[in-house]
Amino acid sequence: MTWPADTLARANDIIARYPKKRSAVMPLLYMAMKEDGRLTDDGMRQVAELTGLTPAQVQSVASFYVMYKTEAQGKYLVSVCSSISCFLLGADDVLHAVEQAAGVPAGEADDEIGVEHAECIGACGGAPACLVNFELVEGLTPEKAKEMIDWLRNAKPDVINADELQTLFGGRRSFDWAIKDENGAVGPYPAFPPFGTAAHNTPPLEPGRLPSGSARSVPLEGGAS
Ligand code: FES
């Protein structure tokens, strides 16, 4: 298998940023996921060819990290943190609400939604927290989690953006000073513009203003501060 020319050009740009091309293995694995919708043997062979690693070495990296998925995760991967801070503040109830609303048990996926529990996602101050396509939403409740799943099923957004998730469904945040998320994810992998896994030119979101295509079009009360 050979990737399309634009993907190969992007991969070579990324490889050129590192002193040794093998160091680009992780970003290239995300690109492989985007190409095939999941990590395939062919995709890993392509990464091996580009980085000079053996396919076995690439597979050993891919199998070590949980974010590299060899099974399709649907269009939206919902990862509910179940580590200690989130657990103490109701993560089990949030996960249960997500599973019930999606009709998908943790660890499984249908064509549209995958559900999984995740270890600490670095948002303990905004617990309970979860990721949708690796975009963060904090201060979830079971009710808001259900609304979020219903929104994914009904609105079917093409881009998942953390600021939008937080405005629609979030509560207390850990990082009000964080950089605005201006890109957003286009699939169940992290959104990095240089890797081609992010939406381009998503307009910056102002507080209380939702992008066109959102399920709601009026400013919300009680959203992120
Ligand atoms: S314990 Fe859930 S984000 Fe850290």
Residues whose N, C-alpha, C, O or C-beta is under 5 A from the ligand:
A	BS01	FES	C81 S83 I84 S85 C86 C120 I121 G122 A123 C124 A127 A129
